[in-house]
Amino acid sequence: MEQKKFKFAVPHVYILLLGIILVCSILTYIIPAGVYDMVEVGGRSVVGADTFHNVTQTPVSIMQFLTAVPRGMQESAQIIFFIFIIGGTMTVVTETRAIEAGMGQLLKALKNASVIVVPLVMLLFSVCGAVFGMSEETIPFIPIFISLCIAMGYDSITGTAVVLCGASAGFAGAFMNPFTVQVAQGIAGLPLLSGLGFRVAMYVCMTLISIIFVVRYAAKVKKTPQESLMYEFDQTRDVLDLNELPAFGGKEKAILLVFTATFVLLVVGVIKFGWYMDEIAALFLGMSFLVAIIARMGFNNYANTLGRGMAEVASGALVVGFARGILVVMNDGQILHSILYAVAGLLGSLPSMVAAVGMYIFQCLLNFLVPSGSGQASVSIPIMAPLGDLVGVTRQTACIAFQLGDGISNIFTPTSGYFMAGLAMAKVPWAKWAKWILPLIALNYLTGAIFVIIAQAINLGPF
């Protein structure tokens, strides 16, 4: 009788996150509880670097463990419902087939020049990531570029990567991202946007690496479609057939005009008025109203379509709540600040170059627990910046270490809410995406380490 070979199966993302919550819960019985006092710096609440003190141990109970996910969902309600709204409204737009008609016209116009689409679009998204920290705003674009890439002979991973990898490269190597660069520099007391030339060099390198990685994969899939990790599933998708395009008439043009105007308003609102998820969700909901009216969809049909779109992204949206549960139990057990204090003590005993790399590694790991850019800056920079003064690491280098450590894994870690929402929109399982993107993540981590070493070697300043 032939024995079956054991084959390791990547656990479902829910199981993975529950396992991390369990481990963190157990750690609350082992790691001494402690907290930093919070202080105001530039209107932002951050930890006071010299205020750490131990407190009474508050280990996580069984009930706290079991309620971590529902409490995490409550704390993440804004982004979860944002994902529901985006999923529903994009389904309304897709139902009209106006995007298909417009894409068909675009592909016919490009003809043999379609090879430039992937690098050009990635470059545009990377600029958005570098300039205004584009992250949650990427979600509505994903189904659009999946359809476009499949029509060009690529696959759904390529369509997802064009958006996520492009924006992430710009986010990690950002030269003026207000949510990472400017927040970190403000907390560290550095002149805003100082070290611009160094960051532009980082941006160029990170973007080029991502574009080359995605373009090579896209070319391989186009040559041999069976090489795609999503090959079988993509066969079941509604593929844009250039020979059976819907009519591109006045109704379709009007819908695309409303659709385009929505994204223009999104960019203006984010940059000029500081819009965030509530305002963006409202913008897309309003867009869906106009699209339904132009398409003469009818009240009930609109409601059913909106509900179907929300249902399709529900599994991915709820991942955000599971991920938040990790932070919930760490806060319950009051161990997050204890970990920060222990790491600061360890780094303070190392030579300056080793300490700089250690800061970078710590920020990379911390991002798996605190994936929010500004949130991570608020808890780590007030500790790392003055620590750098003591060990000979410039504050600018400390900010570089934070920026890269915070940005690289945002399109890999299942604790990243917008990323998991994007995969939900793409219908790409996290396990398949992780297998595909791991080489790029490793390459980006190595590149980031090189930049941190260079920054420390040249004493990147002004201080």
Residue, then its C-alpha position, 0 to 999 in steps of 0.5 A: m500500500e502506497q503511503k501518502k507523503f505529508k505535504f505542508a499546507v499553509p494555514h488559512v489566514y484566520i487560523l494563522l491570526l488566531g494562532i498569533i493571538l494565542v501566542c501573544s496571550i500566553l506571553t502576557y503570563i511571561i513578559p512583565a507588564g509595563v507602560y510608558d506615559m503618553v506625552e503630547v508632541g506637536g499635537r500628537s500623543v506619543v510615548g515618553a522615552d524616559t517614562f517606562h515603569n512596570v505595572t501590576q501583571t494583567p495576564v489575558s484570561i480565556m474570556q479576553f482571548l475569546t473576545a479579542v476578535p470581536r473587540g478587534m472588529q469593533e476597534s477596526a469597524q471604520i476600515i471594515f465597513f470602508i471595505f464593504i462600501i468599496g466592494g459594493t460600489m465597485t460591483v455596481v459599477t462593474e455590473t454596468r460593463a462600462i469599464e469593460a467597454g472602456m478598457g476594450q477601447l484602450l486595448k485596441a488603441l494600444k495594440n502592440a504597445s500594451v507592454i508599457v502598461v504594467p511598468l507605467v501604471m506601477l510608476l504612477f501608483s508608486v508616485c502616489g505612495a511616495v507623495f501622499g501615502m496611498s494605501e487604502e485608496t488602492i482598493p478600488f483600483i484592484p478589480i479594474f487592473i485585474s480585468l485589464c491584465i487578464a485581457m492583455g494575457y497576464d493573470s490576476i496576480t499581475g493585476t493585483a501586483v500592479v496596484l499593490c506593489g506599485a503603491s507599496a514601493g513608493f510608500a516604503g521609499a517615500f520622500m514626502n509621505p505625510f503618514t510616515v516620513q513627516v510624522a516620524q521627522g516631526i516626532a524626532g525633531l528633524p526639519l520636515l522633508s530633510g534628507l530629501g535627496f537620500r529618500v529620492a534615491m531610496y524611492v527610485c531603487m525600491t520602485l525599480i526593483s518592484i517593477i522589474f520583479v512584476v514585469r518579469y513575472a508578467a512576461k513569464v505568465k503571458k508566455t506560459p499561462q500555466e505558470s500562474l499560481m491563479y491559472e485555474f481560478d482565473q479561467t472561471r473569471d469573467v474575462l474581457d473579450l475584445n471580440e465581444l465588447p459591450a457597446f461604448g456609447g453615451k451611457e458608458k461614456a457618462i459612467l466612465l466620466v463619473f468614475t474618473a471624476t470620483f478618483v480625481l476628487l479622491v486625490v484632491g480630497v486626500i491631499k487638500f482636505g485630509w480625507y480618510m476612510d469615512e469621506i472616501a467611502a461616502l464619495f464612492l457611495g455617492m458615485s454608485f448612486l449616480v452610476a445606478i441612475i445613468a444605467r437605469m438600474g432601478f432601486n431594487n436591482y441597485a440594492n441587490t447588486l450593492g449587497r452582493g458586492m459587500a458579500e463578496v468581500a466579507s471574508g477579507a474584510l473581517v480579516v482586519g478584525f482578526a488582525r486587530g485582535i493581536l494588538v488587543v491582547m497585547n494591550d490587555g496584558q500591557i506587554l507592548h511597551s515592555i517589549l519596546y523597553a527591552v529592545a531599546g535596552l538591547l540596542g543601547s549596548l551595541p556599536s552604532m552601526v549594529a544598533a542602526v541595523g538592529m533598529y531596522i530589524f526591530q521596526c520590520l518586526l514591529n510592523f507585523l504587530v502595529p501595521s499603522g505607519s503613524g501608529q508605529a511612529s508614535v510608539s517607536i520613534p520617541i524611543m529610538a530617536p533619543l536612543g540613537d543619540l546615545v549610541g551614535v545613530t543619527r535621528q535621520t537614520a532612525c527615521i529611515a530605519f522606521q520608514l523602511g521597516d514600516g513600509i516593506s511588509n505592508i503587502f505581505t503581513p496578514t495584519s495589514g488591513y488594507f492589504m488583506a482587503g485588496l486581496a479580498m477584492a482580487k479574490v487571491p488567497w493570501a497563501k498563494w500571494a505570499k508564495w509569489i511575493l516572498p522573493l520580492i519582500a526578501l529583496n526589499y528587506l535586503t535593499g532596505a538594510i543596505f540603505v540603513i547602513i549607508a545612512q549610518a555610514i555617511n551620518l545622514g543628518p542634519f542630526 
